[in-house]
Amino acid sequence: MLKKIKNKHPLKIFSGLLILTFSFLYFANYLRNNSIYFMPKEYKTIKKVVDKIASKNNLGDRDIPFSIGSGIYMQYRLEELGLCEKDGCWYYRNLDPYKNHQKVDGVNINELQNQSYLYNGLEAYAWNDIVWLSKSSFLTYAGKTDYLGCTIGHELSHIVFNDHIKQSIKLSENLKKLKDKNMAENLTNSNKKENNEKFKNEKDEIKDILEKKLSRDSEMVADNNAAKMIINAGFAKETCLNEITFIAEKMQWEADTNIKSTHPGYLERFKSLQNFIAEYDKSNELKDFEPYKWKWSYDRKLNILIFSPKK
């Protein structure tokens, strides 16, 4: 009887160790996929920068997700290789750079990601309330987290201050004035059909020009708001002004503004920000600031880091 009991102990020990091992591996995998302590270094940099910005700036009461992608270099190269058509290449631009990917028609996607990291340069945008950056942006700003803060602040501005709806309202108001002008002309013009056709053609052209103009204005407002965030957070006043020059040289921006572009040229952008910084009073801005708390959550599978204000 004693012999039978003793023979069961090794099995129980083995079973216990097996359960313990699987539990440990499950827990370790969970931490890797969900803990901010085990996320990629680029996400840790975002957290560090945004923590400093949020410490002296109100970033609203909505969750703000951040995501890092492969970049437009991937889109261009795969389009050239014929693996996707122009409108269908966004998938590769946003591809998760922290995963290993299978070859597509013999093309090594992982190698293209490495090339994109090296050659893509700065790329960032705010879309659908998500701040997106290419992984290569962190290489561009290597050792310059204050400059990276200007870019992140710029994209945060688009979200926090609801730039898109403001642009849409202004566009609607301007187009209404144009329509009212056309109606007034119809009252004094006998050839209404010809006048309406002329108006339609002019409206499409003017709408495009207005959209680009409003977009450029929005970009300069976002520059100002980014500088305000960075100054409030304790960085030098000229940080974002220096960053604009740095990135203009790095990315070879055009000096003059093109009316067909959504972004202003370097000279206009620099002058606008320079004027704002010269007049900005940090002490006046911060006297009404009320500190708040926030939390972070990370999901490796979704490739996303979320800033959640607690107010």
C-alpha positions in Angstrom: 0.0 0.0 0.0 2.8 2.4 1.0 4.7 1.5 -2.3 1.6 2.5 -4.4 1.3 5.9 -2.6 5.0 6.7 -3.0 4.9 5.9 -6.8 2.2 8.6 -7.2 4.4 11.5 -5.8 6.7 11.9 -8.8 3.6 12.2 -11.1 2.0 14.8 -8.9 5.2 16.8 -8.7 5.6 16.6 -12.5 2.0 17.7 -13.0 2.4 20.6 -10.6 5.6 21.8 -12.3 3.9 21.5 -15.7 0.9 23.6 -14.5 3.3 26.1 -12.9 5.4 26.3 -16.1 2.3 26.9 -18.3 1.0 29.5 -15.9 4.3 31.3 -15.9 4.5 31.3 -19.7 0.9 32.5 -20.0 1.5 35.3 -17.5 4.8 36.3 -19.2 3.1 36.4 -22.6 0.2 38.5 -21.2 2.7 41.0 -19.7 4.6 41.1 -23.0 1.4 41.8 -25.0 -0.3 44.2 -22.5 2.2 45.8 -20.1 3.6 49.2 -20.7 6.9 47.9 -19.1 7.5 45.5 -22.0 6.3 47.6 -25.0 8.8 48.6 -27.7 11.2 51.5 -27.0 9.4 53.8 -29.4 6.2 53.5 -27.4 8.1 54.1 -24.2 9.4 57.3 -25.8 5.8 58.4 -26.7 4.7 57.8 -23.1 7.6 59.7 -21.7 7.0 62.7 -24.0 3.2 62.8 -23.5 3.6 62.4 -19.7 5.6 65.6 -19.7 3.2 67.4 -22.0 0.1 66.3 -20.0 1.7 67.4 -16.8 1.2 71.1 -17.8 -1.4 70.9 -20.5 -5.1 70.0 -20.7 -5.4 67.2 -23.3 -9.2 66.9 -23.0 -11.3 64.2 -21.6 -11.2 61.6 -24.4 -8.9 58.6 -24.9 -6.1 59.4 -27.3 -4.6 56.3 -29.0 -1.1 56.2 -30.5 0.0 53.8 -33.1 3.3 53.2 -34.9 3.5 52.0 -38.5 5.9 51.2 -41.3 5.6 54.4 -43.3 4.9 55.7 -46.8 8.2 54.3 -48.1 6.6 50.8 -47.9 3.6 52.0 -49.9 5.7 53.5 -52.7 8.1 50.5 -53.0 5.3 47.9 -53.0 3.4 50.0 -55.6 6.5 50.0 -57.8 6.8 46.3 -57.4 3.2 45.8 -58.5 2.0 44.2 -55.3 -0.7 46.7 -54.8 -2.4 49.6 -56.6 -2.2 53.2 -55.4 -5.4 53.3 -53.4 -4.8 49.9 -52.0 -1.3 50.4 -50.6 -2.3 52.0 -47.3 -2.3 48.6 -45.7 1.4 48.4 -46.1 2.0 52.0 -45.0 0.3 51.2 -41.7 1.8 47.7 -41.4 2.9 46.8 -37.8 6.7 47.1 -37.8 7.0 44.9 -34.7 5.7 41.8 -36.3 7.3 39.3 -38.7 5.4 39.1 -42.0 5.3 36.5 -44.6 6.6 37.1 -48.1 4.2 38.4 -50.7 4.9 37.1 -54.2 8.5 36.4 -53.3 9.0 39.9 -51.9 10.5 40.0 -48.4 8.2 42.3 -46.5 10.4 42.3 -43.4 13.4 43.6 -45.5 11.2 46.3 -46.9 10.3 47.3 -43.4 14.0 47.6 -42.5 14.5 49.8 -45.5 11.5 51.9 -44.6 12.9 52.5 -41.1 16.2 53.7 -42.6 14.9 55.9 -45.5 11.3 57.0 -44.7 12.2 59.9 -42.4 9.6 61.9 -40.4 6.0 60.9 -40.9 3.1 61.7 -38.6 -0.6 62.4 -38.8 -3.8 62.5 -36.8 -6.7 60.6 -38.2 -9.9 59.4 -36.6 -8.6 60.7 -33.2 -5.5 58.5 -33.5 -2.0 59.9 -33.4 0.1 57.9 -35.9 3.8 58.0 -36.4 6.2 56.0 -38.6 8.8 54.0 -36.8 11.4 55.9 -38.8 10.3 59.2 -37.1 12.1 58.0 -34.0 15.3 57.5 -36.0 15.0 60.9 -37.5 14.6 62.5 -34.0 17.3 60.2 -32.4 18.5 62.0 -29.2 16.0 64.8 -29.8 12.9 63.9 -27.8 12.1 67.6 -27.3 11.8 67.9 -31.1 9.7 64.7 -31.2 7.5 66.4 -28.6 6.8 69.2 -31.0 5.5 66.8 -33.7 3.5 64.8 -31.1 2.1 68.1 -29.8 1.2 69.2 -33.3 -0.8 66.0 -33.9 -2.4 66.2 -30.5 -3.6 69.7 -31.4 -5.5 68.5 -34.4 -7.4 66.1 -32.1 -7.8 68.1 -28.9 -9.0 71.2 -30.7 -11.2 69.4 -33.2 -9.5 71.0 -36.3 -11.5 69.0 -38.9 -14.9 70.2 -37.9 -13.7 73.8 -37.6 -12.3 73.6 -41.1 -15.5 72.1 -42.4 -17.6 74.9 -40.9 -15.4 77.6 -42.3 -15.5 75.9 -45.8 -19.3 75.7 -45.6 -19.6 79.4 -44.7 -17.3 80.5 -47.5 -19.1 78.3 -50.1 -22.5 79.7 -48.9 -21.3 83.3 -49.5 -20.2 82.2 -53.0 -23.7 80.6 -53.6 -25.4 83.8 -52.4 -23.3 85.8 -54.8 -24.3 83.6 -57.7 -28.0 83.9 -56.8 -27.7 87.7 -56.8 -26.0 87.6 -60.2 -28.8 85.4 -61.6 -31.4 88.1 -60.7 -29.6 90.6 -63.0 -28.5 88.1 -65.6 -31.0 86.9 -68.3 -28.8 83.8 -69.2 -29.2 81.8 -65.9 -28.1 78.5 -67.5 -24.8 79.8 -68.6 -24.3 81.6 -65.3 -25.0 78.4 -63.3 -22.6 76.4 -65.4 -19.9 79.0 -64.9 -20.7 79.0 -61.2 -20.4 75.3 -60.9 -16.9 75.2 -62.5 -15.8 78.1 -60.4 -17.2 76.6 -57.2 -15.2 73.3 -57.7 -12.0 75.2 -58.3 -12.6 77.7 -55.4 -13.6 74.9 -53.1 -10.3 73.1 -53.7 -8.3 76.3 -53.2 -10.3 77.1 -50.0 -9.8 73.6 -48.6 -6.0 73.8 -49.2 -5.9 77.3 -47.6 -7.9 76.3 -44.6 -5.7 73.2 -44.2 -2.5 75.4 -44.3 -4.1 77.7 -41.6 -4.9 74.7 -39.5 -1.3 73.4 -39.7 0.1 76.7 -38.5 -2.4 76.8 -35.6 -1.3 73.3 -34.7 2.3 74.5 -34.8 1.4 77.2 -32.3 -0.5 74.9 -30.1 2.4 72.4 -30.1 4.9 75.2 -29.1 2.5 76.2 -26.3 2.4 72.7 -25.0 6.2 72.3 -25.2 6.8 75.7 -23.5 4.2 74.9 -20.8 5.9 71.5 -20.2 9.2 73.3 -19.3 11.1 73.1 -22.6 13.0 76.1 -24.0 10.7 78.6 -25.9 12.6 78.2 -29.2 12.4 74.4 -29.2 9.6 74.0 -31.8 11.0 76.9 -33.9 14.4 75.1 -34.0 12.5 71.8 -34.7 10.8 73.3 -37.8 14.2 74.3 -39.2 15.7 71.0 -38.4 13.0 69.0 -40.1 12.7 71.4 -43.1 16.4 70.7 -43.8 16.1 67.0 -43.1 13.0 66.5 -45.2 13.9 69.1 -47.9 10.8 71.3 -47.5 10.0 73.9 -50.1 10.8 77.4 -48.9 7.7 79.1 -50.4 4.1 78.2 -50.0 2.3 76.5 -52.8 -1.4 77.4 -53.0 -2.1 73.8 -54.1 -0.5 72.3 -51.0 -2.2 71.4 -47.7 0.9 72.5 -45.8 2.6 75.9 -45.8 6.2 76.4 -47.0 9.0 76.7 -44.5 9.3 80.5 -44.6 5.6 81.2 -43.9 5.5 78.4 -41.2 8.6 79.7 -39.5 7.4 83.3 -39.4 4.0 82.4 -38.1 5.5 80.3 -35.2 8.1 83.0 -34.5 5.4 85.6 -34.1 3.4 83.4 -31.8 6.3 82.5 -29.5 7.3 86.2 -29.2 3.9 87.0 -27.8 3.2 83.9 -25.8 3.0 84.3 -22.0 3.5 81.0 -20.2 2.7 82.3 -16.7 -0.6 83.7 -17.8 -1.6 80.4 -19.5 -0.6 78.2 -16.5 -2.4 80.2 -13.8 -5.7 78.6 -14.7 -4.3 75.1 -15.3 -5.7 72.4 -13.1 -3.5 69.2 -12.8 -5.2 65.9 -13.5 -4.4 62.2 -13.6 -4.3 59.8 -16.5 -3.5 56.2 -17.2 -1.9 54.2 -20.1 -2.9 50.9 -21.6 -0.9 49.0 -24.3 -2.0 46.3 -26.6 0.8 44.6 -28.7 -1.7 42.7 -30.8 -3.5 45.8 -31.9 -0.2 47.8 -32.0 -1.7 50.6 -29.9 -0.9 52.7 -26.8 -3.8 54.6 -25.3 -3.6 57.7 -23.2 -6.7 57.9 -20.9 -7.4 61.2 -18.9 -9.1 60.7 -15.5 -11.1 63.8 -14.7 
